[in-house]
Amino acid sequence: MKKAVVFGGTGFLGRYVVENLAKRGYDIVIPSRTPEKALFLKPLGAVGQIVPVAANIHDEKTLQALLAGADTVINLVGILFERGKNTFDKIHHQFPKMLSIAAAKADVKNFVQVSAIGAKSGSPSIYAQSKAAGETAVLSAFPKAVIMRPSIVFGAEDGFFNLFGKLSIYSPVLPLIGGGKTRFQPVFVGDVAAAIVTVLDAPATHGKTFELGGAEIFTFKQLLQKVNEYAGRNRCLVLMPFFAAKIQGKIMQNIPLIKPMLTVDQVRLLKIDNIVAKDAATLENLGITPTALDLILPTYMELYRAGGRWSAK
């Protein structure tokens, strides 16, 4: 049996990656501070195939023990906002650096680092800067690593469309930050997971970077219009200038003990298009046809429709 260690396996993307690995016959180890939260993944494989373990992933000796005998390491760990000791630099740069060094020492065959479209050292966003630093650190220690840069990832458990779907229930308006002109290329979570697992058996992809985007490009305004359409609530789209969004983000990010809906750094990201570069390697290079947003989004936006799927509309 091949052994894969999946960091961030309990997250949105992680559950799909774990399922794909299980179907390919991997024994899967999922390190977590609270392994009980990973128990829901065990039915995705055979008895004993998926093993959650308690681990401090920021400890070098712990990483060495976890990677002993591993064929594959997949790093999905990421945060969208900083809180306390969990800074962008620690999670997106220092941890991948430590992990890739440990993987090289353990003679691991495959290493996949999930980054993000827009990762750039010169970006105005600290998030994007840290993602770029993580890519550089990983490739320095493990030159054969594959870097995956998805755009907004959508699926039933996503944090983007579900956020605005919930907001549409309680608010009469949805905010068009910066006028809603920023472009995105939403990619289906199943396609991203398939891409990650595909490169494991494709040595020609090792050392390369892939930008993963969906079948179509949409503006932020068009995405909110789709939320309106499929949630059936017809909320008013109200212009929110970037300066106003920054003020709101600063207030929200400083409220303790809650997950902020918006931060100043996210506003900076919204000033930059989040689409696949013209010269980038993509899903198509891996033989994967992107799934259309309109095939998947209605299946979970109906949760926010008055009356649910059985409503008159």
N, C-alpha and C positions, 0 to 999 in steps of 0.2 A: 504494500500500500504506500502511496505517496503521501507525504505529510505537508500540510499547509498551515501556516500561522497567520491568522487574520486579525490585524489590529483595527479596532473600530467595527468589529463584526456585528455589534448589536444595534448599529445605527440604521438609518433609512436605506442607504445603498448596501450596507453590510449584509443584511438578511438575504438579498438577492444574489450577492456574490457567494455566500455560504451555500445557498441552494444549488447554484451552478457547479460549485466545487464538489458537492456531495454527489451530484449526478455523474460526475467524471471519476468517482471512486477515490477521492482524496480523504484521508483522515484529517480532520480539521480541529485545530486548537484555537480557542477564542479567549485571549487574555482580557480580564476586566477587573476593575476595582470591586465590583459587585457581581460575581458570576451568576447569582440568582436571576439577574435581569436577562441573562442569555439563555435561560432554560427553554424559552419559547422556540429556540432554533433547533433543538434536538430532534423534533419530529421530522425535520427536513431531510434527515439522513437515516441510515440503519442504526440499530442499537450500538452504542459506543463509538459511532463514527464522528460525532460532533461533541467536542469536550470543552466546556467553559472552565476556565481556571482563574483563581484569584491571583492578581499580579500587580505590582507597581511597575508600570512599563517605563518609568523614568529612571529605573535602577539598572546599571550596566550589568551586574552579575545576574539579575533576574532575566534580562534579555538573552544573555548567553545560555542560560538554562532552557528558556523557552524555544530557542532556535536549534538546540542540539538535535541532529538527525532530520532537520526540516529540508524539504526540497524547494519550498516556495514561501515567500513572505509577501504579504499584501498590506499596505498601509493606507487605511481609509480615515485615519484620525484627523479631525478638523473641527474648528470652531468658527462661528460667525460673529462673535463679539468677545471682548476680553472681560474677564472677571477675576479679581484677586491675582493669584499666582498663575492662572491660566492665561498667559499672554500669547499673542500671535507668534512672537519669536520663539517662545518655549514649545508651543504645540506644532507649528508649521515648519520651523527651522531646526531648533536644537534636537527635538525628538527624532525626526527623520535622519538627521546626521548621526546620532547615536545608534539608531536602528540599522542603518545601512553599513556602518562600520562593523557592528556585531554580525550582520548577515555575511559580510565578506570574510570575517574570521571563521564563521561556521561553514564556509564553503557551500552556501546556499546556491541553488541553480537559478531560481527565478526571483526577481524583486520587482514589484509594481508599486509605484508611488502615485497616488491620486492627488492631483493638484487642481488647478482651475484655469479656465480661459481668462486671460488678462493678467496672469502672473508675470510681473515685470519689475526689475529692480528700480526703475525710474518712475513707477506708478505713484500717483498722489495718495493711493490707498495703502495703509499699513498692512492690511490683509493681503493684498496682491504682492507687496514687497516681500512679506514673509513666505508666501508660497513660492516665489522665485528663488529666494534664498534656500528653501528646502530642496528644490529641484537641483540646484547647483551642488549642494552638500551631498545629496544622494549619488549623483553622477560622478562626483569626485571619488567617493569611497567605493561605489559599485557601478562601474562604467556600463555594464550590461543591463542596468535597470531600465524599465519601461515607464515613461511618464505619461499619465493620462490627464488631460485637461478638459473636463466637461463644462458645458454651458449650464444654465439652470436645469437641474434634473427634476423631472416630474414623474409622478406616480401616486398611488393611493395614499401613501403616508408622507408626501412631500411637505416641505415647510413654506413653500411659496404660494401655490394656488389655494391650499387649505387655509393659509393665513387670511387671504383676501375673501375666501368663501365665508369664514367665520365673521370677518368684519362686516360683510354684507348683511348679516343677520341683524346686527345691532346698530349699525350706522346707516344713515340715509345717504351718505356720500362715500366715494372711494377716492383717495388722493392720487392725482396725476403729478408725481414729483418731477420737477423740471419740465413740465409740459407733456410728459409721457412720450418723448421722442427717442429715448434710448432704445437701441435694438438688441433683441435677444434671440437665441436659437435653441429653444427648449428641447432637451433630449430625454427620451424615455429611460427610466431607471433600469428596465430589463435589458436595453441595448448597451448601456454602460457596463452592467455586470457581465454580459456576454463578451464584450470587448476585452475586459480584464482577464477573463478566463481563456479567451482565444489566444492571447499572446504567450501564454505559458507553454504552449506546444508549437510555437512558431519562432525558432531561433533567429530568423531574419528580421524580426521586429525588435530584438533586444538592443538596447541603447538608443532607441528612438522615442520621439515625443508625438503623441496623437492628440488632436483637438477634436472633441466629440460634441457634435451639434446635431440637432434634429432635422427633420425634412424641410422645415420652413423657417423663415426669419420673420419675427413680429416686433412691432414697437411695444413699449410698455403700455401705451394706451390700448392697443389691440388686444393685449393679454387681459387687461381689466375688462374690456368689452366681452371677452369670452367668458370670464367669470360671471358677468351680468347675464349673458345669454344662457349658460348652462345651469346657473343657480336660480334663474328665473325671477330675479328680484329688481332688475332695472334701476340700480342705484345711480345717482348722478355722479359723473366724473368731474372732480373739481381741481383746477390747476393749483399746484402748490410749488412756488418758486424754490430753487435750491437753497436760498438763504433761510427761508422759513422752515424747510425740511431739516436743515442743520440745527436750528434752534430746538425743534421738536426732538430730534435725535439726541441732542445733548441732555435734554431733560429726561428722556426715557432711559438712556444708558446709565444714568446716575441714580435710578430708583433701585434700592437694594432688594434682593431676594425675588426678583421677577425676571423673566426672559424679555428683554426689550424688543419691541416690534420694529424699532428703527434706531440706528446709531449714526454718529457723524461720519464714521468711516464708510458705512454703507451708502450714505449720500454721495460720498466721493466716488464710489464705485458706479453709482447710477449716472455719472457724467460720461461714462465710457461705454461704448458698444460692446456687447458680450456675445460676439459671433466668431465663427471659425475663420482663421486667416486663409487667404486664397491659396497659399502655397503649403498649407499644412497637410500632414497625413491624417486621414479621417476614418470614420466607421466603414466607409466603402472600401478602404484599403484593407480592411480586415474581413471583407466579405459580408458585412452586416448592413442591411437596408434599414435606414432610420424609420422608426414607427411614427406615424402622424399624430400630432397632438390631439386632433379632433376625434381620433379613435379611442383615446384613453380618458381624456379629461371629463367627458360627460358621465362616465361611470362612477366618479366619486364626487363631482360637483353637485350631483342630485341630492347629496346629504344635506346641502344647504338650501334646497328648494322647499318652499312652504308646502307641506304635504308629502315631501320626499318623492320617491320615484312613482308614487301612485297619484300625484297631483294631476289636476285636469290638464295642465300644460304638458 
